[in-house]
Amino acid sequence: MTSTRKQFILYLSILIILLFVSSNAQQIKIQADNLPLSEVLVELRNSYGLQTSFDHQLISSCIVSISGTYPSSEAVISELLKNCDLTFEEIDGVFIIFEKPSQQPSYEEKYYYYSGQIVDEFSTESLPYSSIQTPENIFVADAGGNFSFRTKNSAEKISISHIGYYLLDTVLTHGSNQNLKLLPSAIGLHEIIVSSNAQISNAFVGTKAGLLKLNNKIASFLPGNNNNTVLNLLRLQPGILAAAEQYGSYIIRGSYRGEVLIEFDGIPLFSSSSLNNEIGIVNPLIIKDVEVYKGAYQADRGDRIGGIISMSGNNGNPRQFKTNLNLNTQTLSGVVNIPIAEKFSLLTAFRQSYTGVFNWNEVNNNPEKTTGGSYFPDYTFSDMNIKFSHQSGNGENFFLSLLGSKDVSSYNYSEDDARGKQEWEGNIDKIHLGGSASYNKNWKESGKTKVNLAYSQLETNSYDRLDYSYSDRGTDFISYYRDNTIEEISVKAEHQLPTLGNNTISIGAQFISNRSNFAQDTVSIQYKQISQISNRFSGYVKDNITFANSIELRPSIKIDYPTENKDFYVQPQIDLLIKPIDYWSINLGWSKHKQYVTEMALIDDLGNYYYFWGISDNTEFPVVSGMHNLIGVSYQQNGFIFNAEGFYKTSSGLSRFYMARDFRVSSIEINNGKSRAYGVDLLLKKEISKHDFWVSYTLSRTEEDFIEENGNGYVRAPQDQLHEIKLAAIFNFNPWYLSLNYVYGSGLYYSINLEEEGLHPYQRMDIAVLYKLNTDRFYLETGLSIVNLFDYQNIGHNGFSHLPGGERVYISGIPFTPSLFLNIGI
């Protein structure tokens, strides 16, 4: 036999063997007698590596009997499903099993319905406004983490993201009431290792004009008071004023007091902090999610012209008892979660301040004065939150959230000089009550419905008395009593139709009732009493239109009808997102807004500012109007974020009140005005390994025109500041963490007369060290925070007081302030 023939026979034998092995490798032997389909699929996975995806509830009733050898995976799956009224589809080697669709006429196009809820994998907390991306579209979940959409595909590859959580890439089969669980990137209970999912950033920008989504989980790492972690996080973002340390109300892009809506679980809050200004109005232990709308927000978002800070609270865990106790140098706080029947949870939280720990406050005199005074404050605060939640698992979610707080602040200031003596004393009581009830329903084929009922009330009583005794003017006194109550009741219903193709439409209706009362008198003579009631109906429509996954158009329109003046107020809005190339996005936004409840300024005959809540109903006070224009560009890749957004906003219908020079005359005059603000916000953020660094900068101008005050057109507003830059870093040396931040402001306009050389700049450096210990039974966090490390001398916003003798004193910003805290939980 020749060598050529031998080689030919050898090659032919090898080929026959390979074909035989290959043929047998593709064959699947199976033997099952009256076994559940799920068990058979698991055995196939273990024996042959056959990958499947299915709903356990859907296939639980399917019992199969099968015996034989099958040439391929498709063949065995087809045989298993033929008597179960099920079918399958293969995507990237995975067999997706789902219910066999009913027969449709050939001319009728079939759409498949998807709905469910996105939750935290460990706590089962819903994750509001999560992003859901399919190959053809992008969807956003609602405030309860619920979503619904329709596509032509019976199974979809989706990617789900939420701030502070790892991305979830999965294949989703059509159906309703599906639970999708995300893994948190920063876990407080136990340390875990995740290698398969990519971590997303701690901040979202560029998805909508003016929207800033923040990861509240990192707030506990930042320096500052643990009673106000939201403020610690917000003050480091562009466009939110940090200089002057205003706490009673946030200033966003030059807004005035009362123009920023602060809400928690749908409850409008009429103050952002307690009277002490260092304790936030919401207990940080129960805050889950924070969103900031700096402008051009859609028609369903609140009744304010300056911006929105929206906080969502934890719902609690229906399957596990948990408790957390926090002890720091100012308050004792805690939270307890009680599960009920594995479907309900009762969450309660409290805070209580210590008496006499706030006496570090200082009053500083005008530098031109050579004598000093003494200031003695006293303060107490307590609050409580209760939340009852229910998640049924069939697309229905419900919660009842209640909150209440009370704080009392008093002070006594005295000063002696060559001319005589003056004493100033005062007292403020503030009670804040609120509650909301929310019901969400995911319908099987008709979208989702949300109904919300909310109530909020703020009552403030204050008393001020000034006694002065001067050799050249004799002895006299001035006293003021002020009472202010603001109340809101609202009912809101919204229905979102299932996303069909590239279109998501929502319609909503709302009824709001407001009541306010303001009274002031002095020396038993009544200055003014204003009592108002306002009711209005609102309706809105909003849409989200996506084109080729690179362009999103979000138009909306809202119409308000106040029953008192019977006028219709139309408020249109449009937002455009363009993604021209990978990692880049362009945002355009324009909107008009109306505001019917606002915080108005009352200026006494000495030039001191006081604020009270009133109703703008176009009868006694004009309705406040605002218009926003935004344009922004963003770049995000590999943990790096660049965002630049320019803004131009205007407002009208502003009101200020002036008391008569002779305080014994019952007279208050009103002055109306308008304002404008324009500038640019910049944000640079980078994640390097496990460490976070960011820089934010705002260049802006805020101007106002109150004709009777200046008569020369626009002038600089009191809150105007040209430059503000913020630097922040969080170093992760697990279990140790180090955080630093520095804020510089060029100076607010109201401080221009304080020093002869011009504006008084703002500077503050903060530092914090945190240690975390996690075990199977408990976790512990402890740390040291130092605010104003270098003890810069700053001025509190609206902290000036004018005395009858022409003296001007001010309350300083926070001085060098170290604080310790201990946080224990199980």
HUKA-V170469 format. One record per pair of residues at least 6 apart in sequence whose ideal C-beta (glycine too) atoms are under 7 Angstrom apart, sorted by the first residue. I is the first residue (numbers start at 1). GAP is how many residues later the second one is. If there is no record, write none. Layout:
i: [I I]
gap: [GAP GAP]
//
This chain:
i: [26 26 27 27 27 28 28 28 28 28 29 30 30 30 30 31 32 32 32 32 33 34 34 35 35 36 37 37 37 37 37 38 38 40 40 41 44 45 45 50 51 51 51 52 52 52 53 53 53 53 53 54 55 55 58 59 59 62 62 64 66 66 70 70 77 77 81 81 81 85 85 86 86 86 86 87 87 88 88 88 89 89 89 91 91 91 94 96 96 96 98 98 98 98 101 104 110 111 111 111 111 112 112 112 112 112 113 113 113 113 113 114 114 114 114 114 114 115 115 115 115 115 115 115 116 116 116 116 116 117 117 117 117 118 118 118 118 118 118 118 118 118 119 119 119 119 119 119 120 120 120 121 121 121 122 123 124 124 125 125 125 126 126 126 126 127 127 127 128 128 128 128 128 128 129 129 129 129 130 130 130 130 130 131 131 131 131 132 132 132 132 132 133 133 134 134 134 135 136 137 137 137 137 138 138 138 139 139 139 139 141 142 142 143 144 144 146 146 146 148 148 148 148 148 148 149 149 150 150 150 154 154 155 155 155 155 156 157 158 158 159 159 160 160 160 161 161 162 163 163 163 163 163 163 164 164 164 164 164 164 165 165 165 165 165 166 166 166 166 166 166 166 167 167 167 168 168 172 176 176 176 177 177 177 177 183 183 185 186 186 188 189 189 190 191 201 201 201 202 202 202 203 203 203 203 203 204 205 205 205 205 205 206 206 206 206 206 206 207 208 208 208 209 209 209 209 209 209 209 210 210 210 210 210 210 210 211 212 212 212 213 214 214 214 216 216 216 216 216 218 219 219 219 219 220 221 221 221 221 222 222 222 222 222 223 223 223 223 223 223 223 223 223 224 224 224 224 225 225 225 226 226 226 226 227 227 227 227 227 227 227 228 228 228 228 229 230 230 230 230 230 230 231 231 234 234 234 235 236 236 236 236 237 237 238 238 238 238 238 238 239 239 239 239 239 240 240 241 241 242 242 242 242 243 243 243 243 243 244 244 244 244 244 245 245 245 245 245 246 247 247 247 248 248 248 248 249 249 249 249 249 250 250 250 251 252 252 252 252 253 253 253 253 253 253 254 254 254 254 254 254 255 255 256 256 257 257 258 258 258 259 259 259 259 259 260 260 260 260 260 261 261 261 261 262 262 262 263 263 263 264 264 264 265 265 265 265 266 266 266 266 267 267 267 267 267 267 267 268 268 268 269 269 269 270 270 270 270 271 271 271 272 272 273 273 273 274 274 274 275 275 275 275 275 276 276 276 276 276 278 279 279 281 281 282 283 283 283 283 283 285 285 285 285 285 286 286 286 286 286 286 287 287 288 288 288 289 289 290 291 292 293 293 293 294 295 295 295 295 295 295 296 296 296 296 296 296 296 297 297 298 298 298 298 299 299 299 299 299 299 299 300 300 300 300 301 302 303 303 303 303 304 305 305 305 305 305 305 313 313 314 315 315 315 315 316 316 316 316 316 316 317 317 317 318 318 318 318 318 318 319 319 320 321 321 321 322 322 322 323 323 323 323 324 324 324 324 325 325 326 326 326 326 327 327 328 328 328 329 329 329 330 330 330 331 331 331 331 332 333 333 334 334 335 335 335 336 337 337 338 338 339 340 343 343 343 344 344 344 345 346 347 348 348 349 349 350 350 351 351 352 353 353 353 355 356 358 358 359 360 360 361 361 361 362 362 362 363 363 363 363 363 364 364 364 365 365 365 366 366 366 367 369 371 371 373 373 373 374 375 375 376 376 377 377 378 379 380 380 381 382 383 383 384 385 385 386 387 387 387 388 388 389 390 391 395 395 396 397 398 398 399 400 401 401 402 403 404 404 405 406 407 408 409 410 410 411 411 412 413 414 415 419 419 419 420 420 420 420 421 422 422 422 422 423 424 425 426 426 426 427 427 428 428 429 430 431 432 433 434 434 435 436 436 436 437 438 438 439 440 440 441 441 442 443 447 447 447 447 448 449 450 451 452 453 454 455 456 457 457 458 458 459 460 461 462 463 464 464 465 465 466 466 467 468 468 469 478 478 479 479 480 480 481 481 482 482 483 484 484 484 485 485 486 486 486 487 487 488 488 488 489 490 490 490 491 491 492 492 493 493 494 494 495 495 496 496 497 502 502 502 503 503 504 504 505 506 507 508 509 509 510 511 512 513 514 514 514 514 515 516 516 516 516 517 518 518 518 519 520 520 521 522 523 525 525 526 527 527 527 528 530 532 532 532 534 534 534 534 534 535 536 536 536 536 536 537 538 538 538 539 540 540 540 541 541 542 543 543 544 544 545 546 550 551 551 552 553 554 555 556 557 557 558 559 559 560 560 561 562 562 564 564 565 565 565 567 569 571 571 571 572 573 574 575 576 577 577 578 578 579 580 583 583 583 584 585 586 587 587 587 588 588 589 589 590 590 591 592 593 594 594 595 595 595 596 596 596 596 597 597 598 598 598 599 599 600 600 600 600 600 601 601 601 601 602 602 602 602 603 603 603 603 603 604 605 605 605 605 606 606 607 608 608 609 614 616 616 616 616 617 621 622 622 623 624 624 624 625 625 625 626 626 626 627 627 628 629 629 629 630 630 631 632 632 632 633 634 634 635 639 639 640 641 641 642 643 644 644 645 645 646 647 647 648 649 650 651 651 652 653 654 654 654 654 655 655 656 656 657 657 658 658 658 659 660 671 671 671 673 673 673 673 674 675 675 675 675 676 676 677 677 677 678 678 679 679 679 679 680 681 682 682 683 683 684 684 685 686 690 691 691 691 692 692 693 694 695 696 697 698 699 699 701 701 702 702 702 703 703 703 703 703 704 704 704 705 705 716 717 718 718 718 719 720 720 721 721 721 721 722 723 723 724 725 726 726 727 727 728 729 730 730 731 731 735 735 735 736 737 738 739 740 741 742 743 743 744 744 744 745 745 746 746 747 747 747 747 751 751 751 752 752 754 754 760 762 763 764 764 764 765 765 766 766 766 766 767 767 768 768 768 769 769 770 770 771 771 772 773 773 777 778 778 778 779 780 781 782 782 783 784 784 785 786 787 787 788 788 788 788 789 791 791 793 794 794 795 795 795 796 796 796 799 799 800 800 801 802]
gap: [45 46 42 43 44 20 41 42 45 48 40 36 38 40 46 36 8 32 33 34 32 29 31 28 29 27 22 25 27 43 47 18 21 24 40 11 6 6 7 23 42 43 44 42 43 45 41 43 44 118 120 43 118 120 41 27 38 22 24 16 13 14 6 9 11 18 6 7 16 14 15 11 12 13 14 11 13 7 8 9 7 65 66 64 66 80 77 59 75 77 56 57 75 76 9 6 42 39 40 41 389 38 39 41 42 62 37 61 63 332 385 34 35 42 58 60 61 32 33 61 62 280 327 333 31 61 62 63 64 9 28 29 62 9 12 23 27 29 42 44 62 64 6 7 8 26 60 62 7 62 64 60 61 62 67 194 193 194 163 189 190 18 19 189 271 18 35 55 13 15 16 17 161 184 11 12 14 162 11 15 30 31 32 7 9 29 30 7 9 15 26 28 25 26 17 22 24 22 413 362 365 409 412 408 411 414 8 10 360 365 6 306 308 169 253 296 294 296 302 294 299 300 348 350 351 349 350 348 349 350 19 20 16 17 18 19 16 14 12 14 8 10 8 20 22 6 39 20 37 39 41 50 51 52 20 21 22 38 51 53 17 18 19 20 35 16 17 19 28 31 32 33 30 31 33 12 14 6 219 266 268 216 217 218 265 11 14 14 31 32 591 585 590 584 583 438 440 486 13 16 490 10 11 12 438 482 9 7 429 436 438 478 379 381 426 428 430 437 370 367 369 379 87 366 378 379 380 421 423 83 84 85 86 87 379 420 82 25 80 82 78 19 76 78 17 71 72 73 74 512 10 11 13 14 9 509 516 518 549 10 11 517 519 546 9 516 518 543 544 545 562 563 564 8 542 561 563 53 105 594 58 100 102 595 51 52 53 57 103 104 124 45 50 51 52 55 50 52 54 57 60 81 16 49 6 16 58 7 460 490 492 505 55 459 443 444 445 458 459 460 13 14 55 442 459 10 12 10 478 482 484 501 503 478 481 502 505 519 504 518 551 552 553 549 551 552 568 569 551 25 26 30 23 24 25 29 8 9 11 23 350 10 22 59 468 8 42 54 55 41 42 394 396 424 447 423 446 448 463 465 466 51 52 50 398 342 354 340 341 355 45 46 47 336 339 44 46 47 48 49 7 41 43 47 7 10 47 6 47 48 18 47 49 47 48 136 171 170 172 186 188 134 136 167 168 169 187 189 186 188 220 12 165 187 186 188 216 343 10 161 187 8 9 6 7 8 7 107 133 104 132 134 153 155 82 103 105 131 133 52 52 102 124 151 29 50 66 68 100 102 39 41 48 50 64 27 28 49 61 63 99 24 26 24 25 26 22 23 21 19 17 8 14 15 13 12 294 333 335 352 354 277 279 293 294 295 332 334 11 294 244 256 258 275 241 243 257 258 259 272 274 194 208 240 242 7 6 291 292 293 294 291 288 290 319 320 321 346 74 88 33 30 72 74 84 21 29 30 31 71 73 20 22 28 21 24 25 26 27 73 20 23 19 16 17 18 15 503 504 12 13 502 503 10 11 499 501 9 499 7 8 495 497 494 495 491 492 493 28 490 491 23 24 27 20 21 22 23 20 17 18 15 16 12 13 14 12 8 10 7 8 6 6 47 48 49 44 45 46 44 42 40 37 38 35 36 33 34 31 32 30 26 27 28 25 22 19 21 18 455 457 14 16 450 13 450 453 10 12 50 446 448 445 446 448 7 8 444 441 442 443 388 438 44 46 40 41 42 40 36 38 35 36 32 34 32 30 27 28 26 24 21 22 20 17 18 16 12 13 14 11 12 10 8 6 46 47 45 43 40 41 39 37 34 35 33 31 28 29 27 25 23 21 19 16 17 14 15 13 11 9 7 51 52 53 48 49 50 51 48 44 45 46 381 44 42 40 36 37 38 35 36 32 34 32 30 28 26 24 21 22 20 16 17 18 16 12 14 12 8 10 7 8 6 6 48 49 50 51 48 46 44 42 40 38 36 34 32 28 30 28 155 26 24 22 20 18 15 16 12 14 11 12 10 8 336 6 44 185 43 44 40 42 39 40 38 128 36 34 128 129 31 32 30 111 127 27 28 24 26 109 24 20 21 22 19 20 16 18 15 16 12 14 11 12 8 10 8 43 44 45 40 42 39 40 38 36 34 32 29 30 28 26 24 22 20 82 83 101 18 16 97 98 99 14 12 94 96 10 7 8 6 141 141 139 141 140 132 139 141 140 84 82 83 85 28 30 62 81 83 28 24 25 26 27 60 24 20 21 22 20 16 17 18 15 16 14 11 12 8 10 8 6 29 26 27 25 23 21 19 17 13 15 13 9 11 9 34 7 34 55 53 55 52 53 54 51 25 21 22 23 20 18 16 14 12 8 10 7 8 6 6 52 53 54 51 49 47 43 44 45 42 43 39 41 38 39 37 35 33 29 31 21 29 31 19 20 21 27 16 18 16 18 26 12 14 11 12 14 55 57 8 10 55 56 8 9 10 55 6 53 54 55 56 55 54 55 56 58 196 198 195 193 194 189 7 6 7 8 37 6 34 31 50 30 27 29 30 26 27 28 23 24 25 22 23 21 18 19 20 15 17 15 11 12 13 11 8 9 7 47 48 46 42 44 42 40 36 38 35 36 34 31 32 30 28 26 23 24 22 19 18 19 20 21 15 17 15 50 11 13 10 11 13 9 7 35 37 38 31 32 33 34 31 27 28 29 42 27 38 23 24 25 22 23 19 20 21 22 19 17 14 15 11 13 10 11 9 7 42 39 40 41 37 38 36 34 32 30 28 26 23 24 19 21 15 17 18 11 12 13 14 17 10 11 13 8 9 33 32 30 31 32 29 28 29 24 25 26 27 24 22 23 21 19 15 17 14 15 13 11 7 9 6 7 36 37 38 35 33 31 29 27 25 23 19 21 17 18 19 16 17 13 15 12 13 14 15 8 9 44 6 7 6 41 35 32 29 24 28 30 24 25 20 21 22 23 19 22 15 16 17 14 15 11 13 11 12 9 6 7 49 46 47 48 46 44 42 39 40 38 34 36 34 32 27 30 26 27 28 29 27 24 25 19 18 19 15 17 18 15 16 17 11 12 8 10 8 6]
//
